[in-house]
Amino acid sequence: MAPAVTRLVWQFPNCNRVFKNKSGLTQHTHARHGTPQIQNLNRTAPLAGPGFIPPRSHSPTPAGVIDENFYQDPVGDQDFVPEEGLKCDANGAFIDQDAPPPPHTDALPTDWTPYDNRVEFETAEFLFTRNQMSAKQIDTLLDLWAATLIKHNDTPPFANHRDMYNTIDATPLGDTPWKSFTLCYNGAKPEQDVPPWMDGQYDVWYRDPLQMTRGILANCAFDGGIEYSPYRDYTTEDKRYWKNFMSGDWAWKQADVIARNEENHGSTFVPLIIGSDKTVVSVATGQTEYHPLYLSIGNIHNSVRRAHRNGVVLIGFLAIPKSTKEHNDNIKYRNFRRQLFQRSLVKIFESVKPFMENFDVTRFPDGHYRRTVYGLGPYIADYPEQILLSGVVQNWCPRCLGNRKDLDGSQPCLHRREAHTELLVEQLTYKQAWDEYGIIADLVPFTNDFPRADIHELLSPDILHQIIKGTFKDHLVDWVGEYLLVIHGTHHAAEIMDDIDCRIAAVAPFAGLRRFPDGRGFRQWTGDDSKALMKVYLAAIEGHIPQDVVRTFSALLEFCYTVRHEALTEDDLVKLQDVLDRFHQHREIFKTTGVVSTFSLPCQHSLCHYTLLIRLFGTPNGLCSSITESKHIKAVKEPWHCQNIPADDDLESDDDVVADMAQEGRPGRLCIHEPQNQSVEVDAGEIIDGPTVESHVGLALTPLLELDLPCLPFMIQEFIHDQHYSEDPNPPEFDLATAQVFLGKLTLFNSAAASFHAPSDLSGTGGMRHEHIRATPLWRVGEPRHDCIFVNMGVDFDSPMNGLAVARVLCFFSFNYRTSYYPCAIVHWYSYIHEEHDPDTGMYVVTPTTTGDDVPDVSIIHVDFYGPDFIPKISPHNSYDMFNSYYVNRYADHHAFEIA
C-alpha cells in the first residue's frame, strides 16, 4: 500500500537553497520570497499547485553555514517566477488557466477522410491492425465480398489490398514519414586492397523525433497519466518518495537551468528518453540484424510507458556496418563503427536541438497548448551499448572512475563527467587515457552536441541486463554449477544438478510462474526465461549448497524485487544499501572456494549506482531495457516475418487515428469490447487497462458438476451460521443439532478470476492486474490442479504477513440460501512453522494443518476478500501432496514480494 504523500511542485527557479525539512522551507519562503506575485506572462489565472520547494544546490555545501534549516548558495536569492506547465494558445501566448481546451479538430463527426465512411475505416483498421491479414488474403476476402454485392450493384470498401494500403498511407493523422541519410568513411584509405567497409555507403532510416514527440504529447489517451512539471513527493514522515520520472532530482535541476532564460518561464520541460538495442530477426537465414532506435518522454507516468502501446515509439534504424573477419579487429574499423553510431544520433536529433534552449509550442493530452522546452534524457541501453555511447573501454564502468581491475574496491568513487573527460583527453596521451581512465580519446559522444546533456549522467539503470540476465543468470547461476564441480567432482555435481532440475520441474502451477519441464537445462535463454528462473531457483538449490551461497541469491533477489517497486522511499533506499552490503558479504564464498578470482564485473558493479539513479530518475521500472526489447516484436520482428519491411509506422498511425477520433467524439471502432493495450512483457495473468479500481474476486463462468466431500453438508451449515452472525460481536456457538439445514443445489466452478492492484508487476496504466486461481480435477494433461492463495483474515488475525493466511483451494462453488447468494471456496489451511522469514532464503515456511485426529483442516470461506535429500520424480500437479512443509514463494511476482 502506497503511503500518503505530499507533493511539492517546482516553482522557484534559481533559488538554490536546500532544506532539511518543510518548516525551514516555509520560513524561508515567507522571509525571502513573500507573497508570490505573477509576472507579466500574458496570463490571467492565479497560480496553481499544492506547494513549492526550491531545487537542490548545484554546488558543495559552502563553509560557514549557520542556519540549521538551509544552506546559503553564493548565487543568492532570485526574483519569483511562476511554475512550469502553463497553458497557452497556439501562438504561445499564455491564457486563462481555467479556460477549456480548443476543439481538437475542425472536422465534422461524419468526416472520415481519407475514408469514404466509417465502415471503410473499420474495415481497414480490422484487417491491417487487429487481424494483420496478409495482402493475398485481403485480396481473397475482398473478391468474395465483391461477389456477394454484384446483385446489389455495389462494391466492397476497397478494390484490393493496394487500394487499402494507399488509403491508409493517405491518413493525415498520426503519420510521420520515414526519411533517410547516408554516411560513409572519409578518412585516409590505402592505395591498394581497400577494405570493403571503407567504400561502403551506410543508410540510416529515421522519423523526425520532433514530430514524433509532438505526436506523443498530443495523444489524448495519456491525459491523466502525464506530468507538466518536475515535483517532489514526501511521505507523512517528511521523507522523499520517488515514483515517476519527473519526481527525480535530474528533471528538477534541468528545469532550474532552463528557467535562467526568462523567455522560458512558464514552459513545460519535456525530457526525451531514448533507447536502442540490436536484435536478430532470423538466425537460420544469415543473421538478419536490425538496430532499432526508440523514443519516449519522461513526462508520462512509468505505468503508461510500460503498459501503453504508444508511450514508446520507433523512430529509426541505425546502420550496422559489417566487414570480413580479417578486418573485424582493425582499430580503424572499430573506431569507424563507433563514430558512425554517434554521428547518426547527432543527425537524427538535430531537429529537436533548436527547442532545447528556446521553447516550442505544442499540444498536450488535455487538449491545451503549452510552451515546451526539450532535453536529452536517460538513454536505455545494455552494457555493450553503454560503453559505445560513453566512449569507455570494455570492462570499465561508464558512470564512474572505478578501476576496471577492482571496480568495487574504491567505492564510493568519483563519477565521470563530460568536462573531466575532455580535460583528460587534452592532458593525457591516447594510451594513458585508455589504460588509466578507460577513455577512448578519439570518440566524441553524441550528447556533446546538445545543451545540458552529459552521457555519463544520462545512462539509465537496466534491471534486465544488469541484474536479471547479468548478475543472476550469467554470473550466480553459472557459478553454482562451477562450485559443485570444484567441491563434488564431475559425477556427483551432475547428480546434484539433475536434482535441482527435478525440483524446478516439480514447482506447482501458479499464476506468474513459468513451467520448466526439463529444469533449466536448455540452450537459448531469453530475458523472460531468466525472470522465470529467478522466481523458483532459490528454493531449488537450498540444501545442496552452503548457507552463504543461498544468502547471496536471497540478497540479490531482494535487491532486484525492491528496485522493481512502483515507488520507493528514503527508508527503502537505506534498506537497499543494506541488502547490497549483504550481497557483497555473502558472495565472497565464490572467491574463497576458487570459483572466481575477482568480482570486478561491470554488471555487478552497476548495482552500486542504483541508489543515486533512483534519486535522479525515479523508480527504475520505468527505464528498463525490457520496455524497448518488447517493442522489437511489433516494430521489427512481426513486420519482417510478414512483409520483410522493418517498420510499424502504419500500425502506430492507425492506433493514433483511433485515439484522435475518440477525442473528437467519433468512436474509433464499432465493436463493444475494446482490445486491451499491450504490455511491454507477456506473463501468466492478464493486464487490465484503465483506472485503478477496488480489488475483487469473481467465479469463472463455466461451472463443474461433481464434488466428493462427505462432510460438506455440515461445513455448509457451519458456514451459514457464521455468515448469519458475521456482524454480531458475540455470536452464539455453532450447534449442529439446532443448525439450519441446507437442502439446495450447489454450483461448482473450476476457477476464480482475481482482479487486483499490483503496479509493480506487469499491469495496465492504472496498475490493475487479472489472474486466475485454479481448482479443477482436470488441468491440461489430465492432472488435477489446486492453487494456493493468500486469504485476508483481517487486521486482528495473528499472522506474520499482516493478517494474511495461506490456504490451498480445493474447489470453488456457489449457492443460494433464502435471499442471499454465496460465492465460496473450500480451502485447506496452512500454518506458519516460524514467525520470521527463513534466515537463508528470506521466505516464510508453512505446512498443511490437520485437526487432532490427523484430518486435514478444511473449511469454507466467502469469496469476497480481496534439504540435501534428493526428491523423487514427481509431477508439479501433485507436489502439494508430497512434502511436509513449503516455502511461501515471495518471488512468484512483485505483488507477492510486497506482501510476503
KOLFI-394139 format. One record per residue (C-alpha): residue in three letters; x, y, z. Coordinates in pm, whole numbers, padded with zeros to 5 digits, always signed. Example, Ala and Ser with C-alpha at 12.3 -4.5 7.8 and 13.67 -1.06 7.14 Angstrom:
<atoms>
ALA+01230-00450+00780SER+01367-00106+00714
</atoms>
This chain:
<atoms>
MET+00000+00000+00000ALA+00149+00332-00107PRO+00192+00583+00175ALA+00013+00916+00184VAL+00232+01174+00014THR+00258+01549-00008ARG+00362+01694-00343LEU+00597+01991-00369VAL+00599+02138-00717TRP+00900+02308-00880GLN+00826+02681-00856PHE+01126+02896-00753PRO+01390+02855-01026ASN+01742+02974-00946CYS+01676+02985-00571ASN+01948+02740-00476ARG+01877+02677-00110VAL+01838+02325+00021PHE+01620+02248+00323LYS+01634+01971+00575ASN+01261+01989+00639LYS+00947+02163+00516SER+00932+02401+00813GLY+01263+02554+00708LEU+01125+02592+00357THR+00815+02769+00488GLN+01020+03015+00696HIS+01248+03090+00402THR+00955+03139+00163HIS+00783+03394+00387ALA+01107+03574+00466ARG+01269+03589+00122HIS+01000+03546-00141GLY+00693+03684+00036THR+00355+03654-00131PRO+00402+03526-00486GLN+00337+03793-00749ILE+00262+03685-01102GLN+00488+03841-01359ASN+00351+03968-01689LEU+00339+03641-01882ASN+00023+03703-02083ARG-00196+03510-01845THR-00474+03597-01604ALA-00524+03287-01392PRO-00383+03255-01037LEU-00100+03020-00956ALA-00193+02654-00929GLY-00029+02372-00734PRO-00036+02242-00378GLY+00306+02371-00278PHE+00657+02452-00383ILE+01017+02386-00287PRO+01341+02529-00423PRO+01573+02299-00616ARG+01873+02127-00462SER+02200+02318-00455HIS+02428+02274-00755SER+02747+02316-00554PRO+02902+02162-00243THR+02793+02298+00092PRO+02980+02625+00149ALA+03172+02691+00465GLY+03027+02897+00745VAL+02673+02760+00740ILE+02487+02889+01044ASP+02115+02841+00987GLU+02026+02479+01064ASN+01735+02482+00819PHE+01908+02571+00496TYR+02235+02622+00319GLN+02327+02954+00156ASP+02433+02935-00208PRO+02657+03214-00338VAL+02409+03284-00619GLY+02177+03437-00361ASP+01804+03497-00383GLN+01632+03544-00715ASP+01305+03706-00810PHE+00996+03487-00809VAL+00878+03340-01138PRO+00575+03116-01197GLU+00574+02742-01214GLU+00610+02527-01524GLY+00340+02390-01749LEU+00122+02698-01804LYS-00143+02679-02076CYS-00114+02899-02381ASP-00269+02942-02724ALA-00131+02802-03049ASN+00095+03108-03081GLY+00250+03067-02735ALA+00064+03348-02554PHE-00044+03247-02202ILE-00420+03224-02146ASP-00664+03193-01859GLN-00558+02874-01687ASP-00923+02777-01630ALA-01019+02815-01997PRO-01142+02500-02176PRO-00915+02348-02443PRO-00973+02447-02805PRO-01153+02195-03029HIS-00931+01905-03119THR-01010+01943-03488ASP-01247+02127-03716ALA-01360+01804-03880LEU-01726+01709-03856PRO-01822+01387-03676THR-01918+01244-04016ASP-01581+01328-04175TRP-01375+01010-04210THR-01120+01147-04458PRO-00945+00980-04639TYR-01201+00703-04585ASP-01540+00743-04750ASN-01728+00635-04440ARG-01700+00470-04103VAL-01736+00115-04238GLU-01441+00171-04470PHE-01226+00288-04177GLU-01343-00002-03960THR-01256-00249-04234ALA-00905-00112-04279GLU-00848-00097-03904PHE-00963-00457-03854LEU-00772-00612-04144PHE-00449-00416-04101THR-00414-00357-03728ARG-00606-00620-03537ASN-00605-00917-03776GLN-00283-00821-03962MET-00406-01014-04261SER-00165-01075-04548ALA-00207-00893-04878LYS-00306-01211-05060GLN-00573-01295-04805ILE-00706-00939-04817ASP-00749-00973-05193THR-00930-01304-05150LEU-01165-01160-04890LEU-01243-00852-05098ASP-01309-01065-05407LEU-01559-01279-05212TRP-01714-00964-05069ALA-01746-00816-05419ALA-01913-01134-05547THR-02189-01103-05287LEU-02253-00738-05384ILE-02282-00781-05762LYS-02659-00840-05746HIS-02693-00518-05547ASN-02484-00322-05799ASP-02243-00233-05519THR-01873-00281-05436PRO-01673-00351-05117PRO-01488-00068-04937PHE-01162-00140-05121ALA-01084-00286-05463ASN-00778-00479-05340HIS-00502-00470-05080ARG-00311-00199-05267ASP-00616+00028-05264MET-00647-00022-04887TYR-00276+00041-04826ASN-00285+00363-05030THR-00582+00485-04829ILE-00404+00411-04502ASP-00092+00591-04626ALA-00308+00895-04704THR-00432+00917-04345PRO-00342+01269-04228LEU-00343+01195-03853GLY-00061+01029-03661ASP+00165+00977-03961THR+00529+01087-03958PRO+00708+00991-04282TRP+01030+00797-04292LYS+01342+00977-04412SER+01700+00867-04464PHE+02055+00995-04488THR+02378+00828-04590LEU+02712+00824-04406CYS+03046+00693-04528TYR+03410+00671-04427ASN+03601+00990-04514GLY+03944+00910-04373ALA+04264+00807-04544LYS+04245+00488-04749PRO+04523+00251-04853GLU+04632+00271-05216GLN+04564-00100-05270ASP+04328-00359-05124VAL+04085-00106-04979PRO+03868-00281-04717PRO+03502-00302-04828TRP+03382-00109-04524MET+03580+00199-04632ASP+03393+00217-04963GLY+03055+00132-04816GLN+02754+00365-04808TYR+02554+00335-04485ASP+02189+00433-04493VAL+02018+00541-04171TRP+01636+00548-04175TYR+01452+00759-03922ARG+01140+00958-03845ASP+01167+01316-03723PRO+01191+01288-03341LEU+01041+01637-03302GLN+00727+01534-03487MET+00716+01200-03305THR+00747+01376-02969ARG+00468+01614-03061GLY+00259+01311-03153ILE+00315+01153-02811LEU+00231+01480-02636ALA-00089+01522-02837ASN-00211+01169-02763CYS-00536+01214-02571ALA-00501+00862-02429PHE-00227+00994-02197ASP-00448+01255-02030GLY-00430+01190-01655GLY-00107+00993-01696ILE+00132+01281-01760GLU+00316+01543-01553TYR+00362+01904-01665SER+00641+01998-01424PRO+00905+01836-01202TYR+00790+01769-00848ARG+00897+01613-00519ASP+00673+01387-00316TYR+00708+01347+00061THR+00552+01094+00296THR+00371+01198+00611GLU+00705+01147+00791ASP+00867+01413+00566LYS+01069+01157+00373ARG+01123+01163-00001TYR+00905+00940-00215TRP+01018+00854-00570LYS+00784+00715-00830ASN+00756+00854-01183PHE+01044+01005-01375MET+00951+01368-01304SER+00975+01304-00928GLY+01353+01268-00956ASP+01618+01532-00894TRP+01750+01534-01252ALA+01432+01679-01404TRP+01414+01933-01120LYS+01771+02054-01186GLN+01713+02068-01561ALA+01406+02288-01513ASP+01612+02518-01293VAL+01875+02562-01566ILE+01612+02617-01835ALA+01444+02887-01624ARG+01758+03101-01629ASN+01628+03217-01965GLU+01329+03436-01873GLU+01169+03362-02211ASN+01119+03005-02093HIS+00931+03092-01775GLY+00604+02901-01760SER+00721+02643-02016THR+00692+02268-01981PHE+01016+02069-01975VAL+00990+01750-02184PRO+01284+01507-02143LEU+01340+01273-02436ILE+01402+00915-02321ILE+01598+00728-02587GLY+01666+00356-02621SER+01842+00135-02873ASP+01923-00233-02887LYS+02030-00463-03168THR+01800-00753-03245VAL+01823-01059-03469VAL+01510-01148-03665SER+01641-01458-03842VAL+01925-01677-03724ALA+01873-01959-03974THR+01883-01737-04285GLY+02201-01547-04220GLN+02182-01340-03902THR+01947-01069-04026GLU+02007-00787-03779TYR+01842-00455-03714HIS+01939-00177-03476PRO+01610-00003-03387LEU+01603+00332-03208TYR+01313+00414-02975LEU+01180+00730-02818SER+00962+00810-02518ILE+00917+01113-02293GLY+00982+01148-01921ASN+00652+01327-01853ILE+00428+01022-01893HIS+00391+00800-01587ASN+00602+00487-01561SER+00290+00270-01573VAL+00191+00434-01902ARG+00536+00383-02052ARG+00536+00017-01950ALA+00177-00064-02047HIS+00059+00162-02330ARG+00137+00076-02691ASN+00227+00432-02798GLY+00419+00552-02492VAL+00733+00424-02666VAL+00766+00475-03042LEU+01008+00355-03308ILE+01196+00648-03462GLY+01479+00490-03657PHE+01703+00209-03770LEU+02074+00266-03718ALA+02322+00134-03972ILE+02510-00186-03890PRO+02839-00189-04083LYS+02982-00532-04147SER+03322-00644-04257THR+03517-00960-04313LYS+03679-01140-04022GLU+04011-01011-04150HIS+03917-00653-04058ASN+03689-00706-03757ASP+03971-00632-03512ASN+04116-00347-03714ILE+04143-00033-03497LYS+04028+00198-03777TYR+03724-00020-03847ARG+03623-00031-03480ASN+03664+00346-03448PHE+03457+00395-03763ARG+03175+00185-03621ARG+03175+00388-03301GLN+03173+00723-03480LEU+02907+00605-03726PHE+02681+00531-03429GLN+02748+00867-03262ARG+02715+01081-03578SER+02389+00904-03670LEU+02234+01004-03338VAL+02350+01364-03379LYS+02191+01383-03725ILE+01863+01220-03615PHE+01805+01456-03322GLU+01916+01778-03491SER+01553+01886-03548VAL+01494+01897-03171LYS+01808+02092-03084PRO+01670+02445-03153PHE+01395+02384-02897MET+01629+02270-02621GLU+01708+02629-02522ASN+01410+02814-02669PHE+01051+02698-02643ASP+00835+02519-02897VAL+00455+02536-02882THR+00277+02204-02892ARG-00047+02041-02789PHE-00074+01816-02483PRO-00305+01526-02394ASP-00553+01754-02213GLY-00608+01941-02540HIS-00425+02258-02433TYR-00118+02412-02592ARG+00194+02477-02385ARG+00534+02624-02438THR+00772+02328-02449VAL+01146+02303-02394TYR+01301+01967-02480GLY+01613+01800-02347LEU+01800+01474-02392GLY+01701+01248-02105PRO+01809+00900-01993TYR+01937+00658-02255ILE+01817+00298-02215ALA+02087+00052-02326ASP+02263-00266-02225TYR+02629-00264-02122PRO+02786-00307-02470GLU+02582-00014-02595GLN+02653+00192-02283ILE+03028+00178-02338LEU+02973+00252-02706LEU+02768+00559-02615SER+03004+00687-02348GLY+03335+00618-02521VAL+03456+00393-02240VAL+03679+00088-02273GLN+03537-00262-02223ASN+03523-00378-01857TRP+03529-00019-01726CYS+03229+00149-01569PRO+03065+00409-01797ARG+02934+00605-01495CYS+03229+00626-01255LEU+03608+00622-01246GLY+03645+00292-01060ASN+03946+00100-01190ARG+03849-00197-01407LYS+04069-00430-01204ASP+03875-00356-00884LEU+03553-00172-00969ASP+03403-00206-00621GLY+03727-00161-00430SER+03732+00218-00421GLN+03361+00282-00369PRO+03237+00542-00346CYS+03448+00696-00622LEU+03420+00999-00846HIS+03162+00998-01122ARG+03257+01057-01482ARG+03162+01393-01630GLU+03197+01534-01980ALA+03415+01827-01871HIS+03652+01600-01678THR+03678+01357-01969GLU+03761+01639-02211LEU+04030+01768-01973LEU+04190+01424-01950VAL+04185+01385-02328GLU+04364+01719-02361GLN+04629+01643-02098LEU+04699+01271-02148THR+04825+01058-02432TYR+04584+00823-02605LYS+04739+00524-02425GLN+04732+00692-02084ALA+04365+00782-02120TRP+04290+00423-02225ASP+04494+00246-01957GLU+04443+00474-01656TYR+04088+00600-01707GLY+03930+00365-01960ILE+03866+00652-02205ILE+03864+00614-02584ALA+04019+00952-02656ASP+03915+00990-03021LEU+03546+00918-02964VAL+03309+01212-02919PRO+02976+01118-02755PHE+02673+01248-02943THR+02549+01428-02630ASN+02837+01676-02662ASP+02642+01838-02946PHE+02339+01914-02730PRO+02283+02152-02436ARG+02260+02027-02076ALA+02344+01670-02184ASP+02616+01451-02031ILE+02608+01088-02146HIS+02775+00962-01828GLU+02492+01104-01621LEU+02217+01000-01865LEU+02286+00625-01879SER+01982+00470-01714PRO+01970+00170-01480ASP+01892-00155-01659ILE+01728-00418-01439LEU+01701-00673-01720HIS+02064-00686-01832GLN+02244-00573-01518ILE+02057-00776-01256ILE+01842-01050-01414LYS+02039-01164-01718GLY+02378-01040-01598THR+02430-01086-01226PHE+02170-01360-01171LYS+02179-01578-01482ASP+02523-01523-01634HIS+02707-01499-01302LEU+02544-01661-00998VAL+02363-01949-01171ASP+02676-02040-01365TRP+02888-02006-01051VAL+02668-02260-00870GLY+02748-02517-01139GLU+03119-02439-01115TYR+03107-02454-00734LEU+02952-02801-00746LEU+03226-02917-00985VAL+03502-02781-00762ILE+03360-02930-00441HIS+03196-03255-00555GLY+03363-03355-00879THR+03205-03413-01217HIS+02987-03717-01139HIS+02830-03608-00812ALA+02795-03249-00935ALA+02592-03379-01228GLU+02366-03574-00989ILE+02305-03263-00781MET+02232-03052-01089ASP+01983-03316-01205ASP+01808-03297-00869ILE+01797-02916-00888ASP+01633-02955-01228CYS+01383-03201-01080ARG+01296-02951-00807ILE+01244-02675-01062ALA+01027-02901-01277ALA+00819-03002-00975VAL+00713-02648-00884ALA+00335-02643-00855PRO+00146-02433-01111PHE+00069-02078-01007ALA-00018-01758-01189GLY+00306-01580-01266LEU+00524-01893-01266ARG+00653-02041-01589ARG+00694-02415-01609PHE+01038-02572-01666PRO+00953-02935-01755ASP+01322-03021-01801GLY+01467-02785-01544ARG+01699-02506-01651GLY+01896-02712-01898PHE+01823-02551-02235ARG+02050-02365-02471GLN+01895-02033-02571TRP+01788-01813-02282THR+01560-01515-02325GLY+01503-01238-02074ASP+01166-01392-01985ASP+01334-01728-01919SER+01579-01565-01678LYS+01298-01380-01499ALA+01102-01703-01467LEU+01401-01900-01333MET+01469-01628-01077LYS+01124-01692-00924VAL+01187-02060-00844TYR+01566-02110-00833LEU+01635-02017-00472ALA+01428-02290-00308ALA+01554-02546-00563ILE+01920-02508-00465GLU+01866-02486-00087GLY+02020-02787+00086HIS+02268-02859-00193ILE+02492-02557-00148PRO+02637-02371+00153GLN+02442-02116+00353ASP+02642-01823+00216VAL+02554-01913-00144VAL+02183-01930-00059ARG+02207-01595+00118THR+02386-01445-00183PHE+02093-01537-00404SER+01844-01421-00141ALA+02011-01079-00116LEU+02023-01037-00494LEU+01657-01130-00534GLU+01558-00890-00260PHE+01759-00615-00431CYS+01601-00687-00770TYR+01244-00701-00640THR+01291-00388-00432VAL+01413-00175-00723ARG+01118-00301-00928HIS+00873-00145-00681GLU+00632+00107-00825ALA+00750+00364-00569LEU+01039+00391-00324THR+01102+00599-00011GLU+01418+00709+00166ASP+01376+00413+00403ASP+01369+00180+00102LEU+01698+00325-00021VAL+01857+00262+00319LYS+01732-00098+00308LEU+01856-00130-00048GLN+02207-00038+00059ASP+02187-00287+00345VAL+02080-00561+00104LEU+02365-00473-00131ASP+02614-00491+00157ARG+02483-00837+00245PHE+02517-00944-00118HIS+02880-00830-00125GLN+02948-01005+00206HIS+02800-01345+00117ARG+02929-01365-00243GLU+03285-01390-00105ILE+03232-01768-00077PHE+03272-01795-00455LYS+03616-01638-00427THR+03731-01836-00121THR+03632-02165-00287GLY+03818-02078-00607VAL+03512-02046-00831VAL+03604-01688-00933SER+03914-01478-00885THR+03754-01133-00897PHE+03422-00958-00857SER+03528-00667-01075LEU+03238-00723-01313PRO+03051-00425-01466CYS+02706-00583-01425GLN+02753-00645-01052HIS+02931-00315-01004SER+02635-00129-01157LEU+02427-00219-00851CYS+02631+00035-00653HIS+02481+00317-00862TYR+02113+00232-00821THR+02054+00446-00513LEU+02184+00756-00691LEU+01995+00673-01012ILE+01668+00635-00820ARG+01719+00980-00671LEU+01788+01120-01018PHE+01533+00939-01236GLY+01267+00791-01005THR+01198+00419-00983PRO+01396+00208-01234ASN+01098+00002-01356GLY+01010+00289-01591LEU+01350+00287-01764CYS+01430-00083-01806SER+01552-00218-02141SER+01271-00476-02129ILE+01047-00188-02241THR+01243-00135-02561GLU+01317-00504-02618SER+00948-00586-02610LYS+00890-00329-02884HIS+01109-00540-03114ILE+00819-00780-03168LYS+00584-00523-03318ALA+00841-00281-03457VAL+01075-00529-03623LYS+01001-00898-03598GLU+00633-00913-03691PRO+00670-00676-03989TRP+00983-00861-04105HIS+00817-01201-04093CYS+00503-01069-04264GLN+00649-00842-04531ASN+01026-00813-04473ILE+00961-00440-04409PRO+01108-00329-04075ALA+00857-00056-03992ASP+00549-00035-03777ASP+00459+00322-03866ASP+00131+00232-04033LEU+00029+00018-03738GLU+00106+00302-03497SER-00058+00557-03727ASP-00381+00361-03725ASP-00372+00346-03345ASP-00324+00724-03334VAL-00616+00775-03571VAL-00840+00573-03339ALA-00732+00786-03041ASP-00781+01109-03233MET-01129+01010-03348ALA-01225+00916-02994GLN-01113+01263-02881GLU-01336+01417-03147GLY-01640+01224-03031ARG-01622+00981-03321PRO-01582+00629-03177GLY-01291+00458-03340ARG-01448+00112-03351LEU-01796-00034-03377CYS-01722-00331-03151ILE-01833-00332-02790HIS-01527-00500-02637GLU-01222-00282-02694PRO-00891-00473-02721GLN-00665-00418-02423ASN-00344-00221-02461GLN-00046-00448-02499SER+00213-00455-02229VAL+00589-00448-02266GLU+00607-00805-02136VAL+00399-01121-02151ASP+00347-01314-01828ALA+00097-01554-01677GLY-00206-01348-01592GLU-00366-01064-01780ILE-00329-00688-01781ILE-00632-00473-01710ASP-00616-00138-01882GLY-00785+00163-01731PRO-00801+00328-01390THR-00733+00175-01051VAL-01042+00007-00902GLU-01114-00194-00589SER-00975-00547-00585HIS-01227-00825-00630VAL-01263-01198-00700GLY-01524-01345-00932LEU-01607-01708-01004ALA-01549-01842-01353LEU-01840-01860-01593THR-01810-02235-01660PRO-01934-02449-01370LEU-01836-02806-01279LEU-02088-03067-01168GLU-01912-03304-00928LEU-01758-03288-00581ASP-01652-03565-00343LEU-01652-03426+00012PRO-01869-03628+00259CYS-01857-03365+00533LEU-01968-03086+00302PRO-02332-03060+00432PHE-02208-02998+00786MET-01950-02748+00663ILE-02220-02556+00478GLN-02435-02546+00791GLU-02147-02400+00988PHE-02072-02153+00709ILE-02436-02033+00702HIS-02427-01992+01079ASP-02107-01785+01062GLN-02245-01567+00784HIS-02573-01514+00973TYR-02388-01386+01281SER-02100-01216+01097GLU-02199-00872+01233ASP-02263-00995+01587PRO-01974-00912+01825ASN-02078-01204+02050PRO-02210-01476+01817PRO-02351-01798+01968GLU-02154-02121+01940PHE-02236-02340+01642ASP-02461-02631+01743LEU-02511-02897+01477ALA-02832-03019+01641THR-03003-02678+01608ALA-02826-02551+01297GLN-03025-02455+00991VAL-03033-02730+00730PHE-02939-02655+00369LEU-03112-02869+00105GLY-03050-02655-00201LYS-02825-02702-00502LEU-02455-02620-00537THR-02286-02490-00850LEU-01919-02581-00872PHE-01655-02381-01061ASN-01310-02473-01184SER-01154-02131-01127ALA-01196-01779-00997ALA-01073-01459-01157ALA-00895-01220-00922SER-00852-00855-01022PHE-00621-00652-00800HIS-00390-00351-00787ALA-00030-00461-00848PRO+00152-00167-01010SER+00499-00313-00952ASP+00407-00608-01176LEU+00314-00602-01542SER-00013-00415-01533GLY-00230-00166-01713THR-00196+00211-01694GLY-00392+00210-01366GLY-00178-00065-01212MET-00455-00328-01234ARG-00388-00696-01299HIS-00605-01000-01356GLU-00513-01361-01267HIS-00695-01693-01249ILE-00698-01917-00941ARG-00747-02280-01046ALA-00925-02556-00856THR-01004-02828-01105PRO-00977-03210-01120LEU-00851-03193-01480TRP-00590-02943-01594ARG-00440-02960-01943VAL-00268-03300-01940GLY-00536-03458-01726GLU-00385-03397-01382PRO-00566-03206-01105ARG-00464-02854-01011HIS-00543-02679-00683ASP-00370-02344-00638CYS-00255-02186-00315ILE-00380-01841-00219PHE-00338-01564+00036VAL-00654-01513+00245ASN-00714-01174+00407MET-00823-01261+00761GLY-00838-00902+00886VAL-00611-00684+01095ASP-00691-00874+01417PHE-00563-01206+01279ASP-00227-01306+01426SER-00011-01360+01119PRO+00349-01276+01026MET+00217-01138+00696ASN-00009-00861+00828GLY-00332-01056+00858LEU-00278-01289+00562ALA-00323-01664+00593VAL-00207-01926+00343ALA-00451-02185+00209ARG-00492-02426-00080VAL-00818-02412-00275LEU-00991-02748-00309CYS-01287-02611-00505PHE-01498-02306-00580PHE-01876-02322-00555SER-02181-02104-00502PHE-02533-02147-00366ASN-02844-01951-00282TYR-02990-01957+00066ARG-03310-01769+00130THR-03249-01426-00026SER-02870-01439-00025TYR-02621-01556-00283TYR-02293-01701-00153PRO-01981-01743-00373CYS-01749-01970-00174ALA-01428-02167-00171ILE-01334-02480+00021VAL-00976-02442+00141HIS-00716-02650+00321TRP-00532-02427+00568TYR-00155-02399+00608SER+00020-02280+00923TYR+00350-02095+00967ILE+00635-02304+01104HIS+00822-01993+01219GLU+00706-01639+01284GLU+01002-01495+01094HIS+01143-01533+00745ASP+01383-01821+00694PRO+01723-01658+00759ASP+01881-01811+00448THR+01617-01784+00177GLY+01426-01487+00320MET+01093-01672+00273TYR+00828-01791+00517VAL+00789-02167+00565VAL+00441-02318+00603THR+00297-02665+00649PRO-00051-02813+00584THR-00252-02816+00907THR-00458-03102+01046THR-00708-03147+01325GLY-00639-03355+01636ASP-00716-03682+01454ASP-00485-03601+01160VAL-00774-03495+00938PRO-00686-03204+00705ASP-00805-02871+00843VAL-01062-02777+00580SER-01328-02506+00588ILE-01546-02286+00369ILE-01465-01921+00313HIS-01663-01648+00142VAL-01507-01529-00184ASP-01524-01159-00124PHE-01175-01090+00012TYR-00963-00914-00170GLY+01712-03011+00248PRO+02015-03219+00096ASP+01792-03520+00030PHE+01714-03581-00336ILE+01345-03558-00426PRO+01162-03836-00615LYS+01044-03793-00972ILE+00712-03620-00919SER+00467-03417-01123PRO+00409-03049-01049HIS+00038-03137-01023ASN+00084-03341-00705SER+00380-03163-00549TYR+00149-03006-00285ASP+00081-03360-00158MET+00440-03484-00144PHE+00611-03275+00123ASN+00568-03182+00487SER+00646-02812+00451TYR+00669-02548+00179TYR+00825-02210+00115VAL+00585-01922+00060ASN+00735-01801-00266ARG+00758-01425-00223TYR+00938-01413-00559ALA+00643-01552-00760ASP+00573-01193-00863HIS+00637-00842-00732HIS+00294-00823-00571ALA+00374-01135-00363PHE+00713-00986-00271GLU+00548-00676-00130ILE+00303-00867+00091ALA+00506-01175+00187
</atoms>
